[in-house]
C-alpha cells in the first residue's frame, strides 16, 4: 500500500524525503549521468549515442536501435524475459524428466569448475 495514495500520516514525511532526494541531483541532469560509485552512470555511453543520433539524424527511425539499447540498459526488460524463459524451460525439463544442464554453482560445488583463474 502506498502511503501517499492512502492519505495517511506518512504523506508529509514522504513528501519531504522526495524533496531531499531531488535536491541531490542538480536540475536538468538525467539519471543516466549518475552512477552509484562514480559520477558517470552505467548507461551514459548509450544515452550519449542515442542523444547524438536524435540530434544529427532527420529520420528518427535510424535512432530506434540506439533508443532500444539505452532503454534495455536502464530497465533490463529483455534480459529479465530471457532469464525467466530459461528458468521456465529448466523447470519444464525437470518436471518431464528430461536431462538438464548443470548450473555454474553446481559445477563449482562438484569440483568440475574451479573458482580460480589459471592464467
Phi and psi restraints in degrees (value plus and minus 20) as a CYANA .aco file:
   2 UNK   PHI    -111.5   -71.5
   2 UNK   PSI      99.3   139.3
   3 UNK   PHI     -77.7   -37.7
   3 UNK   PSI     -56.2   -16.2
   4 UNK   PHI     -87.2   -47.2
   4 UNK   PSI     -57.2   -17.2
   5 UNK   PHI     -90.5   -50.5
   5 UNK   PSI     -59.7   -19.7
   6 UNK   PHI     -94.5   -54.5
   6 UNK   PSI     -40.5    -0.5
   7 UNK   PHI      53.4    93.4
   7 UNK   PSI      13.1    53.1
   8 UNK   PHI    -111.9   -71.9
   8 UNK   PSI    -184.4  -144.4
   9 UNK   PHI     -90.4   -50.4
   9 UNK   PSI     -28.7    11.3
  10 UNK   PHI    -102.2   -62.2
  10 UNK   PSI     -26.5    13.5
  11 UNK   PHI     -73.9   -33.9
  11 UNK   PSI     -70.6   -30.6
  12 UNK   PHI     -85.4   -45.4
  12 UNK   PSI     -61.3   -21.3
  13 UNK   PHI     -84.9   -44.9
  13 UNK   PSI     -64.0   -24.0
  14 UNK   PHI     -87.5   -47.5
  14 UNK   PSI     -57.7   -17.7
  15 UNK   PHI     -84.4   -44.4
  15 UNK   PSI     -61.4   -21.4
  16 UNK   PHI     -85.5   -45.5
  16 UNK   PSI     -61.5   -21.5
  17 UNK   PHI     -82.3   -42.3
  17 UNK   PSI     -63.4   -23.4
  18 UNK   PHI     -82.3   -42.3
  18 UNK   PSI     -61.3   -21.3
  19 UNK   PHI     -83.2   -43.2
  19 UNK   PSI     -60.4   -20.4
  20 UNK   PHI     -85.6   -45.6
  20 UNK   PSI     -60.6   -20.6
  21 UNK   PHI     -85.6   -45.6
  21 UNK   PSI     -59.7   -19.7
  22 UNK   PHI     -85.4   -45.4
  22 UNK   PSI     -51.1   -11.1
  23 UNK   PHI     -89.7   -49.7
  23 UNK   PSI     -41.6    -1.6
  24 UNK   PHI     -91.4   -51.4
  24 UNK   PSI     -49.8    -9.8
  25 UNK   PHI    -126.0   -86.0
  25 UNK   PSI     100.1   140.1
  26 UNK   PHI     -77.1   -37.1
  26 UNK   PSI     125.3   165.3
  27 UNK   PHI     -78.4   -38.4
  27 UNK   PSI     121.6   161.6
  28 UNK   PHI      70.1   110.1
  28 UNK   PSI     -28.2    11.8
  29 UNK   PHI    -117.2   -77.2
  29 UNK   PSI     116.1   156.1
  30 UNK   PHI    -104.6   -64.6
  30 UNK   PSI     135.9   175.9
  31 UNK   PHI     -81.5   -41.5
  31 UNK   PSI     -47.9    -7.9
  32 UNK   PHI     -87.9   -47.9
  32 UNK   PSI     -29.2    10.8
  33 UNK   PHI    -112.2   -72.2
  33 UNK   PSI     -20.9    19.1
  34 UNK   PHI    -139.9   -99.9
  34 UNK   PSI     117.4   157.4
  35 UNK   PHI    -135.3   -95.3
  35 UNK   PSI     149.5   189.5
  36 UNK   PHI     -98.6   -58.6
  36 UNK   PSI     -51.0   -11.0
  37 UNK   PHI    -128.6   -88.6
  37 UNK   PSI     -39.9     0.1
  38 UNK   PHI    -154.0  -114.0
  38 UNK   PSI     158.8   198.8
  39 UNK   PHI    -107.9   -67.9
  39 UNK   PSI     -18.3    21.7
  40 UNK   PHI    -133.7   -93.7
  40 UNK   PSI     101.7   141.7
  41 UNK   PHI     -95.9   -55.9
  41 UNK   PSI     141.7   181.7
  42 UNK   PHI     -86.8   -46.8
  42 UNK   PSI     -43.0    -3.0
  43 UNK   PHI    -122.8   -82.8
  43 UNK   PSI     -13.4    26.6
  44 UNK   PHI     -79.4   -39.4
  44 UNK   PSI     -64.4   -24.4
  45 UNK   PHI     -79.9   -39.9
  45 UNK   PSI     -61.6   -21.6
  46 UNK   PHI     -88.5   -48.5
  46 UNK   PSI     -57.3   -17.3
  47 UNK   PHI     -83.3   -43.3
  47 UNK   PSI     -64.1   -24.1
  48 UNK   PHI     -82.7   -42.7
  48 UNK   PSI     -61.0   -21.0
  49 UNK   PHI     -81.9   -41.9
  49 UNK   PSI     -65.3   -25.3
  50 UNK   PHI     -85.7   -45.7
  50 UNK   PSI     -64.2   -24.2
  51 UNK   PHI     -81.4   -41.4
  51 UNK   PSI     -63.4   -23.4
  52 UNK   PHI     -83.6   -43.6
  52 UNK   PSI     -60.7   -20.7
  53 UNK   PHI     -81.4   -41.4
  53 UNK   PSI     -66.6   -26.6
  54 UNK   PHI     -82.3   -42.3
  54 UNK   PSI     -57.8   -17.8
  55 UNK   PHI     -89.9   -49.9
  55 UNK   PSI     -60.6   -20.6
  56 UNK   PHI    -112.5   -72.5
  56 UNK   PSI     -47.0    -7.0
  57 UNK   PHI    -112.0   -72.0
  57 UNK   PSI     118.6   158.6
  58 UNK   PHI    -101.5   -61.5
  58 UNK   PSI     -52.5   -12.5
  59 UNK   PHI    -118.6   -78.6
  59 UNK   PSI      88.9   128.9
  60 UNK   PHI     -85.8   -45.8
  60 UNK   PSI     -38.1     1.9
  61 UNK   PHI     -80.6   -40.6
  61 UNK   PSI     -50.9   -10.9
  62 UNK   PHI     -89.2   -49.2
  62 UNK   PSI     -35.1     4.9
  63 UNK   PHI    -118.6   -78.6
  63 UNK   PSI     -20.4    19.6
  64 UNK   PHI     -81.9   -41.9
  64 UNK   PSI     -62.4   -22.4
  65 UNK   PHI     -83.7   -43.7
  65 UNK   PSI     -61.4   -21.4
  66 UNK   PHI     -84.1   -44.1
  66 UNK   PSI     -62.0   -22.0
  67 UNK   PHI     -83.0   -43.0
  67 UNK   PSI     -64.7   -24.7
  68 UNK   PHI     -82.8   -42.8
  68 UNK   PSI     -60.9   -20.9
  69 UNK   PHI     -82.7   -42.7
  69 UNK   PSI     -63.4   -23.4
  70 UNK   PHI     -83.6   -43.6
  70 UNK   PSI     -66.4   -26.4
  71 UNK   PHI     -85.4   -45.4
  71 UNK   PSI     -56.0   -16.0
  72 UNK   PHI     -85.0   -45.0
  72 UNK   PSI     -60.1   -20.1
  73 UNK   PHI     -81.7   -41.7
  73 UNK   PSI     -62.2   -22.2
  74 UNK   PHI     -89.2   -49.2
  74 UNK   PSI     -66.4   -26.4
  75 UNK   PHI    -129.3   -89.3
  75 UNK   PSI     -45.1    -5.1
  76 UNK   PHI      44.4    84.4
  76 UNK   PSI      10.8    50.8
  77 UNK   PHI     -85.0   -45.0
  77 UNK   PSI     -64.4   -24.4
  78 UNK   PHI     -83.9   -43.9
  78 UNK   PSI     -59.8   -19.8
  79 UNK   PHI     -83.9   -43.9
  79 UNK   PSI     -62.6   -22.6
  80 UNK   PHI     -83.7   -43.7
  80 UNK   PSI     -63.1   -23.1
  81 UNK   PHI     -81.3   -41.3
  81 UNK   PSI     -62.7   -22.7
  82 UNK   PHI     -83.9   -43.9
  82 UNK   PSI     -65.3   -25.3
  83 UNK   PHI     -83.1   -43.1
  83 UNK   PSI     -63.9   -23.9
  84 UNK   PHI     -84.2   -44.2
  84 UNK   PSI     -58.9   -18.9
  85 UNK   PHI     -83.6   -43.6
  85 UNK   PSI     -64.0   -24.0
  86 UNK   PHI     -84.5   -44.5
  86 UNK   PSI     -60.1   -20.1
  87 UNK   PHI     -83.1   -43.1
  87 UNK   PSI     -66.0   -26.0
  88 UNK   PHI     -83.4   -43.4
  88 UNK   PSI     -58.8   -18.8
  89 UNK   PHI     -84.8   -44.8
  89 UNK   PSI     -61.6   -21.6
  90 UNK   PHI     -81.9   -41.9
  90 UNK   PSI     -64.3   -24.3
  91 UNK   PHI     -84.6   -44.6
  91 UNK   PSI     -58.6   -18.6
  92 UNK   PHI     -82.3   -42.3
  92 UNK   PSI     -65.0   -25.0
  93 UNK   PHI     -84.8   -44.8
  93 UNK   PSI     -59.9   -19.9
  94 UNK   PHI     -83.2   -43.2
  94 UNK   PSI     -64.8   -24.8
  95 UNK   PHI     -82.4   -42.4
  95 UNK   PSI     -57.7   -17.7
  96 UNK   PHI    -106.5   -66.5
  96 UNK   PSI     -22.7    17.3
  97 UNK   PHI      57.9    97.9
  97 UNK   PSI      -1.6    38.4
  98 UNK   PHI    -103.5   -63.5
  98 UNK   PSI     136.5   176.5
  99 UNK   PHI     -83.4   -43.4
  99 UNK   PSI     120.2   160.2
 100 UNK   PHI    -143.6  -103.6
 100 UNK   PSI     108.4   148.4
 101 UNK   PHI     -81.8   -41.8
 101 UNK   PSI     126.9   166.9
 102 UNK   PHI     -94.2   -54.2
 102 UNK   PSI     133.9   173.9
 103 UNK   PHI    -107.7   -67.7
 103 UNK   PSI     149.7   189.7
 104 UNK   PHI     -79.1   -39.1
 104 UNK   PSI     -68.0   -28.0
 105 UNK   PHI     -85.6   -45.6
 105 UNK   PSI     -54.3   -14.3
 106 UNK   PHI     -85.9   -45.9
 106 UNK   PSI     -60.8   -20.8
 107 UNK   PHI     -84.9   -44.9
 107 UNK   PSI     -58.4   -18.4
 108 UNK   PHI     -87.7   -47.7
 108 UNK   PSI     -64.5   -24.5
 109 UNK   PHI     -83.2   -43.2
 109 UNK   PSI     -55.6   -15.6
 110 UNK   PHI    -103.0   -63.0
 110 UNK   PSI     -29.2    10.8
 111 UNK   PHI      69.3   109.3
 111 UNK   PSI     -19.4    20.6
 112 UNK   PHI     -87.7   -47.7
 112 UNK   PSI     -47.0    -7.0
 113 UNK   PHI    -150.0  -110.0
 113 UNK   PSI     111.1   151.1
 114 UNK   PHI    -107.6   -67.6
 114 UNK   PSI     128.2   168.2
 115 UNK   PHI    -105.4   -65.4
 115 UNK   PSI     -27.8    12.2
 116 UNK   PHI    -111.8   -71.8
 116 UNK   PSI     125.4   165.4
 117 UNK   PHI    -111.0   -71.0
 117 UNK   PSI      99.6   139.6
 118 UNK   PHI    -114.9   -74.9
 118 UNK   PSI      74.3   114.3
